[in-house]
Amino acid sequence: MCYNGKKKGELAMYLTLVASLIIAALILALTLIATSKAYKYKHTIDPPSEKDHSQNE
């Protein structure tokens, strides 16, 4: 028995749970940041060329 009458395995279980939740929150935050940056990116297109492509010689 550990202090407060808790088993050693129970403490390890809670530490694992807390560590897992912290890692999941970190991954979620990084995903949201990357998605936000992706939507802010301004896409550009090339202007049409000056050649007249309707005439085939």
Residue pairs with C-beta under 8 A, 6 or more apart in sequence:
1 7
2 8
2 11
